[in-house]
Amino acid sequence: MKHSLLITSIVICLLGADSVYAQIHGTYPQNNVALSLLRITGKPSPDTLETVNTHNGKFAFTTQLKEPGIYTLFLHDLDWNIPMLLENQNNTIAIPNLQSVQIKGGKLQKQITDCQQKLQKLTKQQIAITELLKQEKDENQQARLHNQQLQLEKQSNEIIEHYIRNNSTNMAGLFLVWDKMEWVNFQELENRFLLLDEKLQTGPIGQSIRQKIDKRWYLKPGGIARDFTIPDTLGNPVSLSSIKAKVKLLDFWASWCTPCRKANKTFITFYEKYKDQGLEIISVSVDRNARQWKQAIRQDGYKWIQLSELKSTPEAWYRRYKINSIPYWFLLDENNKCIAAGNDEKGLEEMIQKALKD
């Protein structure tokens, strides 16, 4: 449904030094249309603070703001949300149409606006290149235009990460991660999320973003392995990030898994041949019985890093890595970037040799 949308302004007025009393006024060209002010809390559904109907082309909200937060204005007739960061000071919003939203408020909103304006410039360039590609017949020129698109995408991502990094401890940084989380792949979303301060990561909205990442995340060639901390056979915590090696073979196995024990015999050969050249093997067992796990290590003579959480709950790392069957391994470089993944040893030695040379 198409409408001509005009909201001249929404003004947040502050009254009093101790309490913040927000008055939100605006105009809307349609009468008897419901508008809702929603607050994002990290729950599956936002909290509806107020719902009002327009009257004579106008509407008014009244709500209290205790601290800066993420809100949306929901337009019921268009089924459309307009996200905003409201702060405990004067804020104004002007929406001549859905494609041109102007929000003015405090310092945090200004950071968001500055970021969005820079992104809009790049978006216009991307649209122009897309139009050129529709008309271009020469393959070399098409390749050149595609490369320009990739560069613009890279610049856009760098701009967003720059503003998140500069606002890593406040709601502006959280807003920039939350606002576009449905539009980016899980790896980009996680990279942005990890730029945030731990307090924001563990807050209600941060936890909801983490759940979204966990649901979508899996490791494939080109992706970055998630850092973890898992006890070794002595109970000492070992993190993936603490292991320094040119090439890492991250192996998931279990003592009761016959194909795993067979694969590990091959890994013994790999380890002896390439450990001095920069190979490290990290085996993560899905065992739940500590005695059986340690006995298999002794019997088979594994001399590399052995880790296990000895549990199979949803938060166990092998489950978070989406390991559905074992044996399964990931070949990583020194920065934990995935080179290859598989469930057998065919071609693995050649990949290790190549990675060590590279």
N, C-alpha and C positions, 0 to 999 in steps of 0.2 A: 504494500500500500504506500502510495507516495503522498506526501504532505509538504506544504510549504511551512517550514518550521522557523519560528522566530521567538527566541527568548532574549529579551533585551538585556536583562541582567539578573543575577542572583546575588544578593548582597548579604554578607554575614556581618552582623553588627555585634560588638562586644559591649557588655554592660557590667561594670563592677570589676574590682581588682582580684577578688578571690574566686568568683564563679564566672564561667563563660556562658553567656546566653546568646544563642545564635538565631538570628532572624533571616530567613531565606525567602526572598521575594523574586517574582519573575512574571513574565507574560508569555502566553501561549496562544496561537491563533485559533485553536479549536476549543469550543466550550464543552463542559461536562466530560472532560478527558481526565482520567486518573493519572496522577504522577506520584511516585514514591521515592523517598529518600532512604537508601539502604546503607548499612555499615558492614564492611568486610571484616570478619572476625577470625577466619580460618576454618569455620565450620562449613559443611557441604553447601549450606544455604546461608546467605547473608541475613543479618537482622534488619527487619523493616522498622524504621524509626517512626515514620509517618507516611500516610497516604492521603492526598487531598485531590479534589476535583477543581478543574479550572472554572472560573466564573467571570464572564465579561472579558475574556482574554487574559485573565490574571490568575495567579495562585500565590499562596504564601505557606511556608513551612516555619515551624518554630521547634527547635531542639537544642539540647545542651551539649557542648563539646568540652570534654574534660582534658583532652590531649590531642595532638595531631593524629590523624587517622585516615585510612583509605575508605572512601565512600563512593557510591554511584547514584546517579539520578536516573531512575527507570521511567521511561516513557511508555505507558501501557498501550497506547494506540499503535505505536510503531514497533513494540516489543524490542526496545533498544535501551542499552545501558550506556551512560556517559560516566566514565571513571574520573575521580578527582581526589586530590589530597587537600583536606580541610584542616586549617590550623587555627589556633586560638587568637586570631586577629582578623582584620577586615579582609574578606575575600570577595571577588566578583567573578562572574562567569557570563560570557556573551556567546550566544549560539545562533548566528544568522542561518546556518544550515548544519547538517550532520557532518559535513566535510570540513567545516571551519569553526572550530571551538576555541574560544579564547578564555583562559582562566588566569586571573590575577589574584595573588594572595601574598603569603609570606615568603621567606627566603627558601623554604623547601620547595614550594610550588614553582618558584622562579628557576630553580635547578632543573626541574622537570620540563618546564616550558623551553628553556634554553636547549636542552637535549632534543626535544621534539622538533624544534625549529631547524636544527642542523640535520636531523633525519629527514625532514620534509624536503629539504633541498636535494638530498641524495635520491629520494624517492622520485622526484620530478625527473632527474637525470635517467633513472632506471626506466621510467615510463617512456621517455623519449627514445631510449635505445631499443626497447621492446617494439615500438612502432617502426623503427628502422629495420629491425630484423624481419618483420612481416613483409617488407618490400625487397629486402636484399636477396639477390640470387647467387652472387659470387661466394663460393665456399670459404675462400680466404678472408673475405670481409666479414662473413658470418662468424668465423672463428675469432676475429679481432673484436667484434661486438660482444660475443659471449665472454671473452676475457675481461672486457670493460665491465660487464655485469658482475662478474665474480669479484672484481676489485671494489666495486661500489658496495657489494654485500659485505665484504671484509671491512671497509671503512665504516659502514653502519654499525657492525658488531663492535668495532673498536671504540666508537663514540659512546655506545651504550655502556660498555664495560668501564670506560673512563669516568662516566658520571656515577656509576654504581660504586666504583672504587673511591671516588671523592666524597661519597655520601654513604659509606659502608656502615656507619653507626647511627643513621637516622632513617626516618620514614620515607624520605625521597629515594634512597637506595633500594629499600624494600619495595616501594611502589614500582620502580623501573624493572625489577625482577618479576614481580607479580603480574604487571599489566600485560606483558606480551608472552606469558609462559605457554599459552596454547598455540603460539605462532612459530615457535622455534623447536628444533629437535632437542632431545633429552640431554645431549652432550653440551650444547650451548647453554641450555637452561642450568645445568649443574655448574658449569664454569662460572656463570654469573652469580648463582646462589652462593658459591664458595667465596666470593669476594665480600660477602656481608659479614659483619661482626657476629660473633658466636651468640650474643644475646638476641639478635634479630633472627638468626637461624633457628634457635630453639624456642622462640615465641610462637604463639598460636598460628599466625599467618605463615611464618617460616616453616613450621612443622607441616602445614598443609602443602606447601611447595615441595618439601622433601618427599612427602608421600606421592606426589605427582611424579617426581623424578624417579623414585623407586619403582613405581608401577610401569614406567616407560623404559627404564634403563636396561641395557644389556651390552655386553662387551663384544665388539667385532673388530676386525682389522681396521686400523686407523683411529680407533677410539682409545681413550685413556683409561687404564685400569683403576678402579677405585682403591683408595688406600684403606687398609684394614689393620687391626691389631688383634692377634690371635695368640694364645699361649703355646709354647713349645712343650717338649716332653718333660721338662723340669718345672713347667708352670710359669716360665718367664714370658712376659708379653713381647711379641715381635711384630713390628709394623712393616708393611711392604715398602713404605717410603724410606725405612732405615736400612734397607738392603741395597748395597752399592755393587752393581755389576754391569758390564757392558750389555749382556744378554741375560734375560731371566726366563726360566721355564716354570710357569705357575701351573702346578699339576693338582687335580682333584681326584681322590682315590679313596679306597677303604680296605681294611684288612681282609674282609670277607668277600671281596670282589676278585674273582679269579683272573679276569682280563686285566684288572689293575695291577695285580702282582706280576703278571707276565710282562706288561708294559714297563714296569719299574725295573725289571732286569735289563731291559734295553737302555733305560735311563742311567743305570750304573755304568754302562759302557760309555755313554755320552759324557757323563760327569768326569770320569777318569781321563778321557781324551781332551776335554775342552775347558776344564775348570781353571787351568793355569792361563788360558787365553781370554778369560773373562766371562765364562758361563757360570750361572748360579741356578740351582733348582730349588724351588719352594713347593713342598708338597703339603696340601691341605686335606686332611682326612675328614670324612663324614662319619667316622666311627662314633659310637656312643659308649663303647666299653673301652676304658683306658688300658686295661691289662692286655686285651687282644690287640689293640693298636700298637702298643709298645713292643709286644712280643713279635709282631710281624716285622717291625723295623729291625729288631735284633736278628731275627732269623734270616732275613733277606739281605742284610748288610747295607742298608741305606745310610750314606754318610753326609747327606745334604740336609738342609733345613726342613724339619718336620713340625707341623702345626696342626692343632685340632681344638675345636670348641667343645667337642664331646656332647653335642646337642643337635636336634633337628627342628628346633622351633623356627617360626617365620623370620626372626631376626638373625638367624645363623648366616654367616657370610656366604656359604655355598648356595644358599637359597637366594640371597640378594644378588648373587652373580648369575642367577637363572640357570643353575646347573641341574638339568633334568635327568641326566644319566652319567654314569662313570664307567671307565676313565674318561676324563676330559681335560685338555690342557690349553693354555694360552702362551704363546711366545711373545715376550715383551722386550722392548729396547731399554736402555738405561734410564729413560724418562718415563717408563711404564706405559709407553704407547704400544698398542697391540700390533704385532707384525703378522701373526697367523693364529688360527685356532683349529682344534681338531680332536678326534677321539681315537686315532690310531697313530702309529709311528711312521707310516709311509711318507717319505719325503721330508721328515722332520730333521734328520741329520743335515741334509743339504741346506735347509733353511737356517739352521743354527750356524753352519759354516759361513753362509753368505752374510748373516747378521753380524758375526764376529769380524768379518773383513770390512764391512761397511762402517 
